Amino acid sequence: HVQLVESGGGSVRPGESLRLSCAATLEANKNYCMAWFRQGSGTQRDGLATIGSTGITRYSDSVKGRFTISKDNTKNNMYLQMDALKPEDSDTYYCAAALVGSRFNECPLDRWYFTYWGQGTQVTVS
């Protein structure tokens, strides 16, 4: 049973930082792509960053250089360090996971690729 729980959202001023956490309960001895997405009201869910089983990361152009995805394999936790936040970063942020067949699988920034989702955490920058 896969479960994802986000935390760490809140309200900050432009230029400040936040660190989101995703506590993941995953099936043992399986490989997963994990990712962060965000979605505003009335908009589609956009991929921000992915991280594979080997730790390879991928970022969207909108956050590259400002956001950093990481994970702690011992705790099955994933993080999103967000620096230099802008008002347009205000959204609901979601943690996602996809079971993959190989630890070398590439992880696309595509919401349709991911099967498991957290409930979301709100980030407001103003």
C-alpha positions as CSV (number, residue, x, y, z in Angstrom):
1,H,0.0,0.0,0.0
2,V,1.6,3.2,-1.2
3,Q,1.0,6.4,0.8
4,L,2.4,9.9,0.3
5,V,2.0,12.7,2.8
6,E,3.3,16.2,2.1
7,S,4.2,18.8,4.7
8,G,6.1,22.0,5.0
9,G,3.9,24.4,3.0
10,G,3.1,27.9,4.3
11,S,3.2,31.6,3.6
12,V,6.4,33.4,2.8
13,R,7.6,36.6,1.2
14,P,9.2,36.9,-2.2
15,G,12.8,35.8,-2.1
16,E,12.4,33.6,0.9
17,S,12.8,29.8,1.1
18,L,10.6,26.8,2.0
19,R,11.4,23.1,2.3
20,L,8.6,20.7,1.5
21,S,8.7,17.1,2.7
22,C,7.0,14.0,1.4
23,A,6.8,11.1,3.8
24,A,6.4,8.1,1.5
25,T,5.3,4.6,2.4
26,L,6.4,2.4,-0.5
27,E,6.5,-1.3,-1.2
28,A,9.8,-2.8,-0.2
29,N,12.4,-3.8,-2.8
30,K,10.6,-2.0,-5.6
31,N,11.8,0.9,-7.7
32,Y,10.0,4.2,-7.9
33,C,10.2,7.4,-9.7
34,M,9.2,10.3,-7.4
35,A,8.3,13.8,-8.3
36,W,6.9,17.1,-7.2
37,F,4.1,18.8,-9.0
38,R,2.1,21.9,-8.4
39,Q,-1.4,23.0,-9.4
40,G,-3.3,26.2,-9.1
41,S,-7.0,26.6,-9.1
42,G,-8.4,26.0,-12.6
43,T,-5.0,25.0,-14.1
44,Q,-3.4,21.7,-14.9
45,R,-0.9,20.0,-12.6
46,D,2.6,20.9,-13.7
47,G,5.7,18.8,-13.1
48,L,8.5,20.6,-11.3
49,A,11.1,18.0,-10.5
50,T,11.6,14.2,-10.6
51,I,14.1,11.9,-8.9
52,G,14.8,8.3,-9.8
53,S,15.9,5.3,-7.8
54,T,19.5,6.1,-8.7
55,G,19.1,9.7,-7.6
56,I,19.1,11.2,-11.1
57,T,17.1,14.4,-11.2
58,R,15.2,16.4,-13.7
59,Y,13.7,19.9,-13.4
60,S,11.3,22.0,-15.3
61,D,12.7,25.2,-16.7
62,S,10.5,27.2,-14.4
63,V,12.3,26.1,-11.3
64,K,15.7,25.0,-12.5
65,G,18.4,26.7,-10.4
66,R,15.9,27.7,-7.6
67,F,14.4,24.4,-6.5
68,T,16.3,21.2,-5.5
69,I,14.7,17.8,-5.2
70,S,16.3,15.2,-2.9
71,K,15.4,12.0,-1.1
72,D,16.5,10.1,2.0
73,N,16.4,6.4,1.0
74,T,16.7,5.2,4.6
75,K,13.5,7.0,5.6
76,N,11.7,6.9,2.2
77,N,11.3,10.7,2.5
78,M,11.6,13.1,-0.4
79,Y,12.2,16.9,-0.2
80,L,11.8,20.0,-2.3
81,Q,14.1,22.9,-1.3
82,M,12.6,26.0,-2.8
83,D,14.7,29.1,-2.8
84,A,14.2,32.6,-4.2
85,L,10.5,32.1,-4.2
86,K,8.3,34.3,-6.4
87,P,4.6,35.2,-6.1
88,E,4.0,33.0,-9.2
89,D,5.2,30.0,-7.2
90,S,2.0,30.2,-5.1
91,D,0.2,26.9,-5.7
92,T,-0.8,23.6,-4.1
93,Y,2.3,21.3,-4.2
94,Y,1.9,17.6,-4.7
95,C,4.2,14.7,-4.1
96,A,3.9,11.8,-6.6
97,A,5.3,8.3,-7.1
98,A,5.3,5.8,-9.9
99,L,6.3,2.1,-9.7
100,V,8.9,1.4,-12.4
101,G,10.5,-1.8,-13.5
102,S,14.2,-0.8,-13.3
103,R,16.1,1.5,-11.0
104,F,17.6,3.0,-14.1
105,N,14.2,4.1,-15.4
106,E,14.1,7.7,-16.5
107,C,11.5,9.7,-14.7
108,P,9.5,12.1,-17.0
109,L,7.9,15.4,-15.8
110,D,4.5,14.1,-17.0
111,R,1.6,13.9,-14.6
112,W,0.1,10.9,-16.4
113,Y,3.2,8.8,-15.6
114,F,2.5,9.0,-11.9
115,T,0.0,6.7,-10.2
116,Y,0.3,7.7,-6.5
117,W,-0.4,11.2,-5.2
118,G,-0.3,13.0,-1.9
119,Q,-3.1,15.3,-0.7
120,G,-1.1,18.5,-1.4
121,T,0.3,21.3,0.6
122,Q,-0.3,25.0,0.0
123,V,2.5,27.4,-0.7
124,T,1.7,31.2,-0.8
125,V,4.3,33.8,-1.7
126,S,3.2,37.4,-1.3
